[in-house]
Structures are given as C-alpha cells and as structure tokens.
Amino acid sequence: MFLRSRSSHSSHAHARLMRLALLGALGCAVLFTATRVHAAAPDEVKTVPEVDLKQYVGKWYEIGNFPMFFQRKCVSDTTAEYGALPDGKISVLNRCRTKDGSFDEADGEAKVVPDSGNAKLKVTFFKPFSGDYWIIGLDPDYKWSVVGSPDRKYLWILSRTPTLTDAQMASARQAALDQGYTLDKFRLTPQGQDGANGSPPAAR
C-alpha cells in the first residue's frame, strides 16, 4: 500500500513537472516569435522636418535609384527639373537618355501634402493617379536629396551636380539606411558623356 501510494505520488509529480516544462517551452517559443516579429517590423519612414521649396526647385541629377518599371527605358543622364507654379504646385520634368541615344521625357506636377513641412508631395503624371514623393534626406545646403516612399519600394538619390563626393554619397546613403532601407537593390545612374558615376551595378 505504501509503495503504491509512493509510486502514484511520484507519477503525479512527474506529470506536473512535464506540464510545467511544456508550458515553459511554449511560453519561450511565443516570446521568441513575438520578439522576432517585433524586431523584423521596421519603424515608419520619416521625412525631414521641413523643406524650403524655393531652394528645392530647379534641376537635380539622379545619382542612383531602385530600378522601376516606369524607368525601364532609361540608361543614363536622368534628371528631374522642378519649378514653382502660380497655384502653389510644382511642375515636374523628368528626362533621361535611352538606349538609342535619344531622350525620353515625362511632364507632371506635384502637390504638397498639408502639414508635412513641404517634405511630402503627391506627384502626378497621369491623372487621377499619383505617387508619393517623400524627402527623407536633405543636405543642409541642398546639394543632395534622398527621395523615398512610405512603403520603401522607391528610392532616389539626387544631386545638384552630376556626381557626389564620397563623403556626400555616404551621407545620402546613411539617410536612407536610417529610414529602414536596405540598399542591395540600389543602382548608380551614369551621368554625362564619360559615364560619370560609372556603370549601374548594384551599390553595396
């Protein structure tokens, strides 16, 4: 009788330990999964606090971008020229050299998103469709700009000149990295007859 009772007690204790161990393992698994999901979820993309549009308008050279379908014909010399319109909107003229040496152009307009410090715009080329143009990095002297989108599908690095110094390029890239971008898809855009910026391999 004593042996049976002892054996029964031991079995119950063993079962309780097994249940506790199982619950502990499940708890750790849930916590680990939640931590991984939380770590994998990047913060929201933030723009620069404010943009002076009077300084921003003018001609910009594309230093590099994430390849996009609508730029599939562009092989080099891509530029964007912005101008202030009387109604407060911004005129947009995108231009690039194609494979046969001719230039392809696209005219559009941009509208500032209210309460964005002029750092968020909606750009339209084919009404009523529009795309996000978020300025996520900007040189204090407006020598370069980093333009992205809230879903991180688009990225452009622009410059007032056909090339950037190594230090300027590093700062522009860091602005994108700070907003959760990965740059494995980033490609350089050749500028000028001598192909400044080089051929467009992925920039590591």
C-alpha positions as CSV (number, residue, x, y, z in Angstrom):
1,M,0.0,0.0,0.0
2,F,2.8,2.4,0.9
3,L,4.7,1.5,-2.3
4,R,1.7,2.0,-4.5
5,S,0.9,5.4,-2.9
6,R,4.5,6.5,-3.3
7,S,4.5,5.4,-6.9
8,S,1.3,7.2,-7.5
9,H,2.6,10.4,-5.9
10,S,5.8,10.2,-8.0
11,S,3.8,9.8,-11.2
12,H,1.6,12.8,-10.4
13,A,4.7,14.8,-9.5
14,H,6.4,13.8,-12.7
15,A,3.3,14.7,-14.8
16,R,3.1,18.1,-13.1
17,L,6.8,18.7,-13.9
18,M,6.2,17.7,-17.5
19,R,3.3,20.1,-17.8
20,L,5.3,22.9,-16.3
21,A,8.2,22.2,-18.7
22,L,5.9,22.1,-21.7
23,L,4.2,25.4,-20.6
24,G,7.6,27.0,-20.1
25,A,8.8,25.8,-23.5
26,L,5.6,27.1,-25.2
27,G,6.0,30.4,-23.4
28,C,9.6,30.8,-24.5
29,A,8.6,29.9,-28.1
30,V,5.8,32.6,-28.1
31,L,8.1,35.2,-26.6
32,F,10.9,34.4,-29.1
33,T,8.4,34.6,-32.0
34,A,7.0,37.9,-30.8
35,T,10.5,39.3,-30.3
36,R,11.5,38.3,-33.9
37,V,8.3,39.8,-35.4
38,H,8.8,43.0,-33.4
39,A,12.5,43.2,-34.5
40,A,11.6,42.5,-38.1
41,A,8.9,45.2,-38.2
42,P,10.8,48.4,-39.2
43,D,9.7,51.8,-37.9
44,E,7.7,54.1,-40.1
45,V,9.5,56.1,-42.7
46,K,10.0,59.7,-41.6
47,T,10.7,62.7,-43.8
48,V,13.0,65.6,-43.0
49,P,11.2,68.1,-40.8
50,E,10.9,70.9,-43.3
51,V,11.9,71.8,-46.9
52,D,12.3,75.3,-48.4
53,L,10.7,74.8,-51.8
54,K,12.3,78.0,-53.1
55,Q,15.7,76.3,-52.6
56,Y,14.5,72.9,-53.7
57,V,13.1,73.8,-57.1
58,G,15.5,73.6,-60.0
59,K,17.5,70.9,-61.7
60,W,18.5,67.7,-60.0
61,Y,20.7,64.9,-61.4
62,E,19.8,61.3,-60.5
63,I,22.8,59.7,-58.8
64,G,21.1,56.3,-58.3
65,N,17.8,54.6,-57.7
66,F,15.9,51.5,-57.1
67,P,15.1,50.2,-60.6
68,M,11.5,50.8,-61.5
69,F,9.3,49.7,-64.4
70,F,8.5,53.2,-65.5
71,Q,12.2,54.0,-65.8
72,R,13.0,50.8,-67.7
73,K,14.0,52.7,-70.9
74,C,16.4,55.0,-69.1
75,V,20.1,54.1,-69.4
76,S,21.8,57.3,-68.3
77,D,21.7,61.1,-67.9
78,T,18.5,61.0,-65.8
79,T,17.4,64.4,-64.4
80,A,14.4,66.0,-62.7
81,E,13.6,69.6,-63.0
82,Y,11.1,71.3,-60.7
83,G,9.5,74.7,-61.0
84,A,7.2,76.7,-58.8
85,L,3.7,77.3,-60.3
86,P,1.4,80.2,-59.6
87,D,-1.2,77.9,-57.9
88,G,1.4,76.7,-55.4
89,K,2.0,73.4,-57.2
90,I,5.3,72.2,-58.5
91,S,6.0,71.5,-62.2
92,V,7.9,68.3,-62.8
93,L,10.0,67.4,-65.9
94,N,11.8,64.1,-65.8
95,R,14.3,63.4,-68.6
96,C,16.6,60.5,-69.4
97,R,18.8,59.1,-72.2
98,T,17.5,55.9,-73.8
99,K,19.4,53.0,-75.4
100,D,19.4,54.5,-78.8
101,G,20.8,57.8,-77.6
102,S,17.6,59.8,-77.7
103,F,16.0,61.4,-74.7
104,D,12.7,60.4,-73.1
105,E,10.7,63.0,-71.2
106,A,7.7,63.0,-68.8
107,D,5.8,66.1,-67.7
108,G,3.9,66.1,-64.5
109,E,3.1,68.2,-61.4
110,A,3.4,67.8,-57.7
111,K,1.3,69.0,-54.8
112,V,2.5,69.4,-51.3
113,V,0.8,67.3,-48.7
114,P,-0.7,69.6,-46.0
115,D,1.1,69.8,-42.6
116,S,4.2,67.9,-43.9
117,G,6.6,70.8,-43.8
118,N,6.8,70.6,-47.6
119,A,8.6,67.3,-47.2
120,K,5.8,65.1,-48.6
121,L,4.4,65.6,-52.1
122,K,2.0,63.8,-54.4
123,V,3.3,63.6,-57.9
124,T,1.0,63.1,-60.9
125,F,1.9,62.2,-64.5
126,F,-1.3,60.6,-65.5
127,K,-4.4,62.0,-63.7
128,P,-6.0,60.9,-61.5
129,F,-3.1,58.7,-60.5
130,S,-0.4,60.0,-58.2
131,G,2.6,58.7,-56.3
132,D,4.3,59.5,-53.0
133,Y,7.4,61.7,-53.1
134,W,8.9,61.8,-49.6
135,I,12.1,63.7,-48.9
136,I,13.8,61.6,-46.3
137,G,17.2,63.1,-46.5
138,L,18.4,66.5,-47.5
139,D,21.8,68.2,-47.4
140,P,21.8,71.4,-45.3
141,D,22.9,73.4,-48.4
142,Y,20.5,71.5,-50.7
143,K,23.4,69.8,-52.6
144,W,21.8,66.4,-52.4
145,S,18.4,64.9,-51.6
146,V,17.1,61.4,-50.8
147,V,13.6,60.7,-52.0
148,G,11.6,57.7,-51.0
149,S,8.1,56.4,-50.3
150,P,6.3,55.2,-47.1
151,D,6.4,51.6,-48.3
152,R,10.2,51.7,-49.1
153,K,9.6,50.5,-52.7
154,Y,11.0,53.6,-54.2
155,L,14.3,55.3,-53.6
156,W,16.3,58.0,-55.5
157,I,19.4,59.9,-54.5
158,L,19.5,63.3,-56.3
159,S,22.3,65.8,-56.6
160,R,22.7,69.4,-57.9
161,T,25.7,68.2,-59.8
162,P,26.2,65.1,-62.0
163,T,28.4,63.5,-59.3
164,L,28.7,63.4,-55.5
165,T,31.9,63.3,-53.4
166,D,32.4,60.1,-51.5
167,A,31.5,61.9,-48.3
168,Q,28.3,63.3,-49.7
169,M,27.3,59.9,-51.1
170,A,28.0,58.3,-47.7
171,S,25.8,60.8,-46.0
172,A,23.0,60.3,-48.6
173,R,23.2,56.5,-48.3
174,Q,23.1,56.8,-44.5
175,A,19.9,58.9,-44.7
176,A,18.3,56.0,-46.5
177,L,19.6,53.4,-44.1
178,D,18.4,55.5,-41.1
179,Q,14.8,55.1,-42.5
180,G,15.0,51.4,-42.7
181,Y,16.0,51.0,-46.3
182,T,18.3,48.2,-47.5
183,L,20.4,49.2,-50.4
184,D,21.0,45.9,-52.1
185,K,18.8,47.0,-55.0
186,F,20.3,50.4,-55.3
187,R,21.9,51.1,-58.7
188,L,24.0,54.0,-59.8
189,T,22.9,56.2,-62.8
190,P,25.6,57.1,-65.3
191,Q,25.8,60.8,-65.9
192,G,27.5,62.7,-68.8
193,Q,29.2,61.5,-71.9
194,D,32.0,60.0,-69.9
195,G,29.6,57.9,-67.9
196,A,30.2,59.7,-64.6
197,N,29.1,57.6,-61.6
198,G,30.2,54.5,-63.6
199,S,28.0,51.7,-65.0
200,P,25.0,50.8,-63.0
201,P,25.9,47.8,-60.9
202,A,24.3,47.3,-57.5
203,A,25.9,49.5,-54.9
204,R,27.0,47.5,-51.9
